[in-house]
Amino acid sequence: MEQIKEEIIALLKPLNILTNDQIMEVFFKIGSLGDIFILKNDGVRGKNVYTVVISSSKGAFDSIRFDGDDLNVIIRKALNEYLES
């Protein structure tokens, strides 16, 4: 578990925009820990078109949710909060 979290931290260290491959890598890493990573595009909304939710399947922490227009920013916010939980 700690190794996977360290791998996620390593992905976040460079402040570059996360690539689609990196986002998918995080998606699978969180899943391998038994947690749930949801990424939603609600293009019908004019504002806050993206939603990121990370939930614990074991109730280990409250769900983490961020809405926004910059996908990279809200994924990073959600992952930082996830790593602190």
N, CA, C and O atoms as a GROMACS GRO file, in nm:
protein
  340
    1MET      N    1   0.083  -0.120   0.000
    1MET     CA    2   0.000   0.000   0.000
    1MET      C    3   0.087   0.126   0.000
    1MET      O    4   0.066   0.217  -0.080
    2GLU      N    5   0.185   0.130   0.089
    2GLU     CA    6   0.271   0.248   0.096
    2GLU      C    7   0.351   0.266  -0.033
    2GLU      O    8   0.375   0.379  -0.076
    3GLN      N    9   0.392   0.155  -0.094
    3GLN     CA   10   0.468   0.164  -0.219
    3GLN      C   11   0.384   0.227  -0.328
    3GLN      O   12   0.433   0.310  -0.404
    4ILE      N   13   0.257   0.189  -0.336
    4ILE     CA   14   0.169   0.245  -0.439
    4ILE      C   15   0.149   0.394  -0.414
    4ILE      O   16   0.150   0.474  -0.508
    5LYS      N   17   0.131   0.433  -0.288
    5LYS     CA   18   0.116   0.575  -0.257
    5LYS      C   19   0.243   0.653  -0.292
    5LYS      O   20   0.235   0.766  -0.340
    6GLU      N   21   0.359   0.592  -0.268
    6GLU     CA   22   0.486   0.656  -0.306
    6GLU      C   23   0.494   0.674  -0.457
    6GLU      O   24   0.546   0.775  -0.505
    7GLU      N   25   0.444   0.577  -0.533
    7GLU     CA   26   0.443   0.587  -0.679
    7GLU      C   27   0.352   0.701  -0.726
    7GLU      O   28   0.384   0.771  -0.822
    8ILE      N   29   0.239   0.718  -0.658
    8ILE     CA   30   0.148   0.828  -0.691
    8ILE      C   31   0.215   0.962  -0.659
    8ILE      O   32   0.206   1.057  -0.737
    9ILE      N   33   0.283   0.970  -0.545
    9ILE     CA   34   0.356   1.092  -0.508
    9ILE      C   35   0.459   1.126  -0.614
    9ILE      O   36   0.475   1.242  -0.651
   10ALA      N   37   0.530   1.024  -0.662
   10ALA     CA   38   0.633   1.046  -0.765
   10ALA      C   39   0.573   1.103  -0.893
   10ALA      O   40   0.636   1.185  -0.960
   11LEU      N   41   0.451   1.061  -0.928
   11LEU     CA   42   0.384   1.115  -1.046
   11LEU      C   43   0.349   1.262  -1.028
   11LEU      O   44   0.347   1.339  -1.124
   12LEU      N   45   0.320   1.302  -0.904
   12LEU     CA   46   0.278   1.439  -0.876
   12LEU      C   47   0.394   1.535  -0.857
   12LEU      O   48   0.376   1.657  -0.865
   13LYS      N   49   0.514   1.484  -0.832
   13LYS     CA   50   0.629   1.571  -0.802
   13LYS      C   51   0.657   1.672  -0.913
   13LYS      O   52   0.661   1.791  -0.885
   14PRO      N   53   0.676   1.628  -1.038
   14PRO     CA   54   0.694   1.733  -1.139
   14PRO      C   55   0.560   1.806  -1.154
   14PRO      O   56   0.455   1.742  -1.162
   15LEU      N   57   0.564   1.934  -1.159
   15LEU     CA   58   0.439   2.010  -1.166
   15LEU      C   59   0.386   2.022  -1.309
   15LEU      O   60   0.306   2.110  -1.338
   16ASN      N   61   0.431   1.934  -1.396
   16ASN     CA   62   0.382   1.933  -1.534
   16ASN      C   63   0.237   1.887  -1.536
   16ASN      O   64   0.186   1.831  -1.439
   17ILE      N   65   0.173   1.910  -1.647
   17ILE     CA   66   0.037   1.860  -1.665
   17ILE      C   67   0.043   1.708  -1.672
   17ILE      O   68   0.127   1.652  -1.742
   18LEU      N   69  -0.046   1.643  -1.600
   18LEU     CA   70  -0.052   1.497  -1.603
   18LEU      C   71  -0.099   1.452  -1.741
   18LEU      O   72  -0.196   1.506  -1.795
   19THR      N   73  -0.032   1.354  -1.797
   19THR     CA   74  -0.073   1.301  -1.927
   19THR      C   75  -0.190   1.205  -1.907
   19THR      O   76  -0.217   1.162  -1.795
   20ASN      N   77  -0.258   1.172  -2.015
   20ASN     CA   78  -0.367   1.074  -2.006
   20ASN      C   79  -0.316   0.941  -1.953
   20ASN      O   80  -0.384   0.876  -1.873
   21ASP      N   81  -0.197   0.901  -1.996
   21ASP     CA   82  -0.138   0.775  -1.947
   21ASP      C   83  -0.114   0.781  -1.796
   21ASP      O   84  -0.138   0.683  -1.726
   22GLN      N   85  -0.066   0.894  -1.747
   22GLN     CA   86  -0.042   0.908  -1.603
   22GLN      C   87  -0.174   0.906  -1.525
   22GLN      O   88  -0.182   0.847  -1.417
   23ILE      N   89  -0.276   0.969  -1.580
   23ILE     CA   90  -0.408   0.968  -1.514
   23ILE      C   91  -0.459   0.825  -1.507
   23ILE      O   92  -0.512   0.783  -1.403
   24MET      N   93  -0.445   0.749  -1.614
   24MET     CA   94  -0.490   0.609  -1.614
   24MET      C   95  -0.406   0.526  -1.517
   24MET      O   96  -0.458   0.435  -1.452
   25GLU      N   97  -0.278   0.555  -1.508
   25GLU     CA   98  -0.191   0.483  -1.414
   25GLU      C   99  -0.239   0.505  -1.270
   25GLU      O  100  -0.247   0.411  -1.191
   26VAL      N  101  -0.272   0.630  -1.236
   26VAL     CA  102  -0.325   0.661  -1.104
   26VAL      C  103  -0.459   0.591  -1.083
   26VAL      O  104  -0.485   0.537  -0.975
   27PHE      N  105  -0.544   0.593  -1.184
   27PHE     CA  106  -0.674   0.528  -1.180
   27PHE      C  107  -0.659   0.382  -1.137
   27PHE      O  108  -0.729   0.335  -1.048
   28PHE      N  109  -0.566   0.310  -1.202
   28PHE     CA  110  -0.545   0.168  -1.171
   28PHE      C  111  -0.476   0.148  -1.037
   28PHE      O  112  -0.504   0.050  -0.968
   29LYS      N  113  -0.386   0.237  -0.999
   29LYS     CA  114  -0.318   0.225  -0.870
   29LYS      C  115  -0.418   0.241  -0.755
   29LYS      O  116  -0.414   0.166  -0.658
   30ILE      N  117  -0.506   0.339  -0.766
   30ILE     CA  118  -0.608   0.359  -0.662
   30ILE      C  119  -0.700   0.238  -0.656
   30ILE      O  120  -0.736   0.192  -0.548
   31GLY      N  121  -0.737   0.186  -0.772
   31GLY     CA  122  -0.820   0.065  -0.777
   31GLY      C  123  -0.751  -0.054  -0.713
   31GLY      O  124  -0.816  -0.135  -0.646
   32SER      N  125  -0.620  -0.066  -0.733
   32SER     CA  126  -0.547  -0.180  -0.675
   32SER      C  127  -0.544  -0.173  -0.522
   32SER      O  128  -0.522  -0.274  -0.456
   33LEU      N  129  -0.564  -0.054  -0.467
   33LEU     CA  130  -0.572  -0.038  -0.322
   33LEU      C  131  -0.714  -0.064  -0.270
   33LEU      O  132  -0.738  -0.059  -0.150
   34GLY      N  133  -0.806  -0.093  -0.361
   34GLY     CA  134  -0.944  -0.120  -0.322
   34GLY      C  135  -1.029   0.004  -0.312
   34GLY      O  136  -1.143  -0.002  -0.266
   35ASP      N  137  -0.975   0.118  -0.354
   35ASP     CA  138  -1.051   0.242  -0.349
   35ASP      C  139  -1.108   0.274  -0.487
   35ASP      O  140  -1.074   0.210  -0.586
   36ILE      N  141  -1.195   0.373  -0.493
   36ILE     CA  142  -1.270   0.404  -0.614
   36ILE      C  143  -1.231   0.543  -0.664
   36ILE      O  144  -1.232   0.640  -0.587
   37PHE      N  145  -1.198   0.553  -0.793
   37PHE     CA  146  -1.159   0.679  -0.856
   37PHE      C  147  -1.258   0.705  -0.969
   37PHE      O  148  -1.267   0.626  -1.063
   38ILE      N  149  -1.332   0.814  -0.959
   38ILE     CA  150  -1.433   0.849  -1.060
   38ILE      C  151  -1.393   0.981  -1.124
   38ILE      O  152  -1.364   1.079  -1.055
   39LEU      N  153  -1.393   0.983  -1.255
   39LEU     CA  154  -1.364   1.104  -1.332
   39LEU      C  155  -1.482   1.126  -1.425
   39LEU      O  156  -1.515   1.039  -1.506
   40LYS      N  157  -1.545   1.243  -1.414
   40LYS     CA  158  -1.667   1.269  -1.492
   40LYS      C  159  -1.652   1.399  -1.570
   40LYS      O  160  -1.601   1.498  -1.519
   41ASN      N  161  -1.698   1.396  -1.694
   41ASN     CA  162  -1.704   1.515  -1.778
   41ASN      C  163  -1.852   1.545  -1.800
   41ASN      O  164  -1.922   1.469  -1.867
   42ASP      N  165  -1.898   1.655  -1.745
   42ASP     CA  166  -2.037   1.695  -1.760
   42ASP      C  167  -2.040   1.818  -1.851
   42ASP      O  168  -2.064   1.929  -1.805
   43GLY      N  169  -2.015   1.795  -1.978
   43GLY     CA  170  -2.002   1.903  -2.076
   43GLY      C  171  -2.125   1.990  -2.090
   43GLY      O  172  -2.118   2.099  -2.148
   44VAL      N  173  -2.239   1.944  -2.039
   44VAL     CA  174  -2.361   2.024  -2.050
   44VAL      C  175  -2.354   2.147  -1.961
   44VAL      O  176  -2.413   2.251  -1.991
   45ARG      N  177  -2.281   2.133  -1.852
   45ARG     CA  178  -2.264   2.248  -1.761
   45ARG      C  179  -2.174   2.351  -1.826
   45ARG      O  180  -2.080   2.315  -1.897
   46GLY      N  181  -2.200   2.476  -1.804
   46GLY     CA  182  -2.115   2.581  -1.857
   46GLY      C  183  -1.993   2.606  -1.770
   46GLY      O  184  -1.895   2.664  -1.816
   47LYS      N  185  -2.000   2.564  -1.646
   47LYS     CA  186  -1.893   2.588  -1.550
   47LYS      C  187  -1.871   2.460  -1.469
   47LYS      O  188  -1.964   2.382  -1.448
   48ASN      N  189  -1.748   2.439  -1.423
   48ASN     CA  190  -1.716   2.319  -1.345
   48ASN      C  191  -1.755   2.191  -1.419
   48ASN      O  192  -1.828   2.107  -1.367
   49VAL      N  193  -1.705   2.178  -1.541
   49VAL     CA  194  -1.746   2.065  -1.626
   49VAL      C  195  -1.684   1.932  -1.584
   49VAL      O  196  -1.734   1.827  -1.625
   50TYR      N  197  -1.577   1.935  -1.504
   50TYR     CA  198  -1.514   1.810  -1.461
   50TYR      C  199  -1.541   1.785  -1.313
   50TYR      O  200  -1.547   1.879  -1.233
   51THR      N  201  -1.556   1.658  -1.278
   51THR     CA  202  -1.569   1.617  -1.140
   51THR      C  203  -1.475   1.500  -1.116
   51THR      O  204  -1.470   1.406  -1.196
   52VAL      N  205  -1.402   1.505  -1.007
   52VAL     CA  206  -1.317   1.394  -0.963
   52VAL      C  207  -1.366   1.354  -0.824
   52VAL      O  208  -1.381   1.438  -0.736
   53VAL      N  209  -1.390   1.223  -0.807
   53VAL     CA  210  -1.430   1.170  -0.677
   53VAL      C  211  -1.340   1.051  -0.645
   53VAL      O  212  -1.318   0.965  -0.730
   54ILE      N  213  -1.289   1.047  -0.524
   54ILE     CA  214  -1.216   0.930  -0.476
   54ILE      C  215  -1.285   0.886  -0.348
   54ILE      O  216  -1.302   0.964  -0.255
   55SER      N  217  -1.327   0.759  -0.346
   55SER     CA  218  -1.399   0.704  -0.232
   55SER      C  219  -1.328   0.579  -0.182
   55SER      O  220  -1.262   0.508  -0.257
   56SER      N  221  -1.343   0.555  -0.054
   56SER     CA  222  -1.289   0.433   0.006
   56SER      C  223  -1.395   0.325   0.001
   56SER      O  224  -1.509   0.347   0.044
   57SER      N  225  -1.359   0.209  -0.049
   57SER     CA  226  -1.455   0.098  -0.050
   57SER      C  227  -1.468   0.038   0.090
   57SER      O  228  -1.558  -0.042   0.116
   58LYS      N  229  -1.376   0.075   0.180
   58LYS     CA  230  -1.375   0.019   0.315
   58LYS      C  231  -1.420   0.120   0.420
   58LYS      O  232  -1.418   0.090   0.540
   59GLY      N  233  -1.459   0.239   0.378
   59GLY     CA  234  -1.500   0.343   0.472
   59GLY      C  235  -1.384   0.401   0.551
   59GLY      O  236  -1.404   0.457   0.659
   60ALA      N  237  -1.262   0.389   0.498
   60ALA     CA  238  -1.143   0.436   0.568
   60ALA      C  239  -1.134   0.589   0.573
   60ALA      O  240  -1.066   0.644   0.660
   61PHE      N  241  -1.201   0.657   0.481
   61PHE     CA  242  -1.198   0.803   0.478
   61PHE      C  243  -1.325   0.854   0.410
   61PHE      O  244  -1.390   0.779   0.336
   62ASP      N  245  -1.359   0.981   0.434
   62ASP     CA  246  -1.473   1.042   0.368
   62ASP      C  247  -1.441   1.058   0.220
   62ASP      O  248  -1.325   1.074   0.182
   63SER      N  249  -1.543   1.055   0.137
   63SER     CA  250  -1.522   1.075  -0.007
   63SER      C  251  -1.457   1.210  -0.032
   63SER      O  252  -1.485   1.309   0.035
   64ILE      N  253  -1.370   1.211  -0.131
   64ILE     CA  254  -1.300   1.332  -0.173
   64ILE      C  255  -1.361   1.373  -0.306
   64ILE      O  256  -1.371   1.291  -0.397
   65ARG      N  257  -1.401   1.499  -0.317
   65ARG     CA  258  -1.464   1.544  -0.442
   65ARG      C  259  -1.417   1.685  -0.476
   65ARG      O  260  -1.412   1.774  -0.391
   66PHE      N  261  -1.384   1.703  -0.603
   66PHE     CA  262  -1.351   1.835  -0.655
   66PHE      C  263  -1.418   1.854  -0.790
   66PHE      O  264  -1.421   1.762  -0.872
   67ASP      N  265  -1.473   1.973  -0.811
   67ASP     CA  266  -1.532   2.011  -0.938
   67ASP      C  267  -1.452   2.129  -0.992
   67ASP      O  268  -1.402   2.211  -0.915
   68GLY      N  269  -1.439   2.136  -1.124
   68GLY     CA  270  -1.368   2.250  -1.182
   68GLY      C  271  -1.357   2.240  -1.332
   68GLY      O  272  -1.404   2.144  -1.394
   69ASP      N  273  -1.296   2.342  -1.390
   69ASP     CA  274  -1.278   2.347  -1.535
   69ASP      C  275  -1.140   2.302  -1.579
   69ASP      O  276  -1.118   2.274  -1.696
   70ASP      N  277  -1.045   2.296  -1.486
   70ASP     CA  278  -0.909   2.252  -1.518
   70ASP      C  279  -0.889   2.112  -1.459
   70ASP      O  280  -0.868   2.096  -1.339
   71LEU      N  281  -0.896   2.013  -1.545
   71LEU     CA  282  -0.889   1.874  -1.502
   71LEU      C  283  -0.761   1.845  -1.425
   71LEU      O  284  -0.765   1.777  -1.322
   72ASN      N  285  -0.650   1.895  -1.472
   72ASN     CA  286  -0.522   1.870  -1.406
   72ASN      C  287  -0.523   1.923  -1.262
   72ASN      O  288  -0.474   1.856  -1.171
   73VAL      N  289  -0.578   2.041  -1.242
   73VAL     CA  290  -0.582   2.101  -1.109
   73VAL      C  291  -0.667   2.018  -1.014
   73VAL      O  292  -0.624   1.991  -0.902
   74ILE      N  293  -0.785   1.978  -1.056
   74ILE     CA  294  -0.873   1.907  -0.963
   74ILE      C  295  -0.824   1.764  -0.937
   74ILE      O  296  -0.845   1.711  -0.828
   75ILE      N  297  -0.760   1.701  -1.036
   75ILE     CA  298  -0.703   1.568  -1.011
   75ILE      C  299  -0.590   1.580  -0.908
   75ILE      O  300  -0.583   1.500  -0.815
   76ARG      N  301  -0.504   1.679  -0.925
   76ARG     CA  302  -0.394   1.698  -0.829
   76ARG      C  303  -0.448   1.727  -0.688
   76ARG      O  304  -0.396   1.674  -0.590
   77LYS      N  305  -0.550   1.812  -0.677
   77LYS     CA  306  -0.609   1.842  -0.546
   77LYS      C  307  -0.665   1.716  -0.482
   77LYS      O  308  -0.642   1.689  -0.364
   78ALA      N  309  -0.739   1.638  -0.561
   78ALA     CA  310  -0.799   1.515  -0.509
   78ALA      C  311  -0.691   1.415  -0.466
   78ALA      O  312  -0.703   1.353  -0.360
   79LEU      N  313  -0.587   1.400  -0.547
   79LEU     CA  314  -0.480   1.306  -0.513
   79LEU      C  315  -0.403   1.350  -0.390
   79LEU      O  316  -0.367   1.267  -0.306
   80ASN      N  317  -0.376   1.479  -0.378
   80ASN     CA  318  -0.307   1.528  -0.258
   80ASN      C  319  -0.389   1.501  -0.132
   80ASN      O  320  -0.334   1.459  -0.030
   81GLU      N  321  -0.519   1.525  -0.139
   81GLU     CA  322  -0.604   1.497  -0.023
   81GLU      C  323  -0.610   1.346   0.004
   81GLU      O  324  -0.609   1.304   0.120
   82TYR      N  325  -0.617   1.267  -0.102
   82TYR     CA  326  -0.619   1.121  -0.089
   82TYR      C  327  -0.493   1.071  -0.018
   82TYR      O  328  -0.500   0.986   0.070
   83LEU      N  329  -0.379   1.124  -0.058
   83LEU     CA  330  -0.252   1.081   0.001
   83LEU      C  331  -0.241   1.121   0.148
   83LEU      O  332  -0.167   1.058   0.223
   84GLU      N  333  -0.312   1.226   0.188
   84GLU     CA  334  -0.312   1.269   0.328
   84GLU      C  335  -0.410   1.190   0.413
   84GLU      O  336  -0.402   1.194   0.536
   85SER      N  337  -0.502   1.119   0.349
   85SER     CA  338  -0.605   1.046   0.426
   85SER      C  339  -0.554   0.917   0.484
   85SER      O  340  -0.628   0.845   0.551
   0.00000   0.00000   0.00000
